[in-house]
Amino acid sequence: MIRVLVADNQPIVGYGIRMLFESSSDIKIVKTVGTQKQILDALKKGSIDVILMSLDLSDVNGITILRTVKKNFNAVRVLIFSDQPEQVYAASGIQAGASGYLSKTATTSTIKRAILKVYKGGIYVSSAMAQKLTFDKTQDNSNLYSKLSTREIEVLNLICSGKKNHEIAQHLEINPKTVSTYKSRLMTKLQVNNLIALIDLGRQKK
């Protein structure tokens, strides 16, 4: 059973999602909350697998709380659930550590599919966004990973956990400019042309 926390500043949204999955055999809406404190309190109990989270919470910007969640509860998957433009906010959300972006206009089956995908470690975006970001790769990437050095794999893992350049530099005790160089190398070796596609590949490999 996948345990889901719904975080939205509109109670009716949380209620609606709870009703949609009331009879589900594999997804359980554990709780609905609307503030940063409520999110963190729920996570401290250790019973959440996925957060379905709005970018507009009552007391804090969604990206801000996203970074806090990934810093302190990295194993929890965060799926942004928003009516903001995907092409604007999906990239920044995923770079901050989210596992995907889902429109509030999505159908029940799409919401379920997205939750299942991020729970398994994947990244979910719409088909149009996936094509734009070249997420859907049909080639076998296993041979590409063999080209990575130990340090490149370390950098990739930290990128996938939502770390910024200066945080990676501090963690590995290297210069932030060196981190940028490693990112460029990783994109070249893994044959991707943007950071989100790099994160997607890295998380699939885990």
C-alpha positions as CSV (number, residue, x, y, z in Angstrom):
1,M,0.0,0.0,0.0
2,I,1.4,3.4,-1.0
3,R,0.8,5.9,1.7
4,V,0.1,9.4,0.3
5,L,0.0,12.8,2.0
6,V,-2.0,15.5,0.2
7,A,-0.7,19.0,0.9
8,D,-2.9,21.8,-0.5
9,N,-4.2,25.1,0.9
10,Q,-7.7,24.4,-0.3
11,P,-9.4,21.7,1.9
12,I,-11.8,20.8,-0.8
13,V,-8.9,19.6,-3.0
14,G,-7.7,17.3,-0.2
15,Y,-11.2,16.0,0.4
16,G,-11.7,15.3,-3.3
17,I,-8.5,13.3,-3.6
18,R,-9.3,11.3,-0.5
19,M,-12.7,10.4,-2.0
20,L,-11.2,9.4,-5.3
21,F,-9.0,6.9,-3.6
22,E,-11.3,5.8,-0.8
23,S,-11.8,2.3,-2.3
24,S,-8.3,1.9,-3.8
25,S,-6.4,-1.3,-3.0
26,D,-2.9,0.1,-3.5
27,I,-3.0,3.8,-2.7
28,K,-4.1,5.2,0.7
29,I,-4.5,8.9,1.4
30,V,-3.1,9.0,4.9
31,K,-3.8,12.7,5.6
32,T,-4.6,16.0,4.0
33,V,-2.7,19.1,5.3
34,G,-2.3,22.8,4.3
35,T,0.8,24.2,6.0
36,Q,4.5,23.5,6.2
37,K,4.3,22.6,9.9
38,Q,1.5,20.1,9.2
39,I,3.6,18.5,6.4
40,L,6.7,18.1,8.6
41,D,4.7,16.8,11.6
42,A,3.1,14.2,9.3
43,L,6.5,13.2,7.9
44,K,8.1,12.9,11.4
45,K,5.7,10.0,12.1
46,G,7.4,8.1,9.3
47,S,4.2,6.9,7.5
48,I,4.4,8.7,4.2
49,D,5.7,7.4,0.9
50,V,4.5,10.1,-1.5
51,I,3.4,13.7,-1.1
52,L,0.9,15.1,-3.5
53,M,1.8,18.8,-3.0
54,S,0.5,22.1,-4.3
55,L,2.9,25.0,-5.0
56,D,0.5,27.3,-3.1
57,L,0.4,26.4,0.5
58,S,-1.0,28.6,3.3
59,D,2.2,29.7,4.8
60,V,5.1,29.0,2.4
61,N,6.0,28.6,-1.2
62,G,5.8,25.0,-2.4
63,I,9.4,25.0,-3.8
64,T,10.7,26.2,-0.4
65,I,9.0,23.4,1.5
66,L,10.0,20.9,-1.2
67,R,13.7,21.7,-0.5
68,T,13.1,21.3,3.2
69,V,11.4,17.9,2.7
70,K,14.1,16.6,0.4
71,K,16.8,17.7,2.9
72,N,15.3,16.0,5.9
73,F,13.2,13.2,4.4
74,N,14.9,12.4,1.1
75,A,13.3,9.0,0.8
76,V,9.8,10.6,0.5
77,R,8.8,11.2,-3.1
78,V,7.2,14.6,-3.8
79,L,4.8,15.0,-6.7
80,I,3.9,18.6,-7.5
81,F,0.1,18.9,-7.9
82,S,-0.7,22.3,-9.4
83,D,-2.7,24.5,-11.8
84,Q,0.4,26.6,-12.6
85,P,1.9,26.2,-16.1
86,E,3.8,22.9,-16.4
87,Q,6.3,24.3,-18.8
88,V,7.2,27.0,-16.3
89,Y,7.2,25.1,-13.0
90,A,8.0,21.5,-13.8
91,A,11.7,22.1,-14.5
92,S,12.3,24.2,-11.3
93,G,10.3,21.8,-9.2
94,I,12.2,18.7,-10.4
95,Q,15.5,20.4,-10.1
96,A,14.6,21.2,-6.5
97,G,14.0,17.5,-5.8
98,A,10.4,16.8,-6.9
99,S,9.7,13.5,-8.6
100,G,7.2,14.9,-11.0
101,Y,4.6,17.5,-12.0
102,L,0.9,16.8,-12.2
103,S,-1.9,19.1,-13.4
104,K,-4.9,19.6,-11.1
105,T,-7.0,18.9,-14.2
106,A,-5.6,15.3,-14.4
107,T,-8.0,12.3,-14.3
108,T,-8.1,9.8,-11.5
109,S,-6.3,7.2,-13.6
110,T,-3.6,9.8,-14.4
111,I,-3.1,10.7,-10.8
112,K,-2.8,7.0,-9.9
113,R,-0.3,6.4,-12.7
114,A,1.8,9.4,-11.6
115,I,1.8,8.2,-7.9
116,L,2.8,4.7,-8.9
117,K,5.6,5.9,-11.1
118,V,7.2,8.3,-8.6
119,Y,6.8,5.7,-5.8
120,K,8.9,3.3,-7.9
121,G,11.6,6.0,-8.4
122,G,10.6,7.5,-11.7
123,I,9.8,11.0,-12.8
124,Y,6.4,11.9,-14.0
125,V,5.5,14.7,-16.3
126,S,2.9,15.0,-19.1
127,S,3.6,13.2,-22.4
128,A,4.1,16.6,-24.2
129,M,6.6,17.7,-21.5
130,A,8.4,14.3,-21.6
131,Q,8.9,14.6,-25.3
132,K,10.2,18.2,-25.0
133,L,12.7,17.2,-22.3
134,T,13.6,13.9,-24.1
135,F,12.7,11.8,-21.1
136,D,11.4,8.9,-23.2
137,K,14.6,7.2,-24.4
138,T,14.2,3.9,-26.2
139,Q,17.9,3.1,-26.3
140,D,19.6,0.9,-23.8
141,N,21.6,3.1,-21.4
142,S,23.4,0.4,-19.4
143,N,26.5,0.8,-21.5
144,L,26.6,4.5,-20.9
145,Y,26.9,4.2,-17.2
146,S,30.0,2.1,-17.5
147,K,31.8,5.2,-18.9
148,L,31.3,7.1,-15.7
149,S,34.0,7.6,-13.1
150,T,33.4,7.0,-9.4
151,R,33.4,10.7,-8.8
152,E,31.0,11.3,-11.7
153,I,28.6,8.7,-10.2
154,E,28.9,10.5,-6.8
155,V,28.0,13.8,-8.4
156,L,25.1,12.3,-10.3
157,N,23.7,10.7,-7.1
158,L,23.9,14.1,-5.3
159,I,22.2,15.9,-8.2
160,C,19.4,13.3,-8.1
161,S,18.9,13.9,-4.4
162,G,18.2,17.6,-5.2
163,K,21.5,19.1,-4.1
164,K,22.6,22.4,-5.5
165,N,26.1,23.0,-6.9
166,H,27.4,24.6,-3.7
167,E,26.0,21.8,-1.6
168,I,27.6,19.1,-3.8
169,A,30.9,21.1,-3.7
170,Q,30.8,21.2,0.1
171,H,29.8,17.5,0.4
172,L,32.6,16.4,-1.9
173,E,35.1,19.1,-0.8
174,I,35.6,20.4,-4.3
175,N,35.2,23.8,-6.1
176,P,31.6,24.7,-7.2
177,K,33.0,25.3,-10.7
178,T,34.3,21.7,-10.7
179,V,30.8,20.6,-10.0
180,S,29.6,22.4,-13.1
181,T,32.3,20.7,-15.1
182,Y,31.1,17.3,-13.9
183,K,27.5,18.1,-14.8
184,S,28.6,18.9,-18.4
185,R,30.6,15.7,-18.6
186,L,27.7,13.7,-17.3
187,M,25.3,15.1,-19.9
188,T,27.8,14.4,-22.6
189,K,28.4,10.8,-21.5
190,L,24.8,10.0,-20.8
191,Q,23.7,11.7,-24.0
192,V,21.2,14.1,-22.6
193,N,20.9,17.9,-23.2
194,N,19.3,19.2,-20.0
195,L,19.5,18.7,-16.3
196,I,16.0,17.2,-15.8
197,A,16.7,14.4,-18.3
198,L,20.0,13.8,-16.5
199,I,18.1,13.5,-13.2
200,D,15.6,11.1,-14.7
201,L,18.3,8.8,-16.0
202,G,20.1,8.9,-12.7
203,R,17.0,8.0,-10.7
204,Q,16.1,5.2,-13.1
205,K,19.6,3.7,-12.5
206,K,19.2,3.6,-8.7
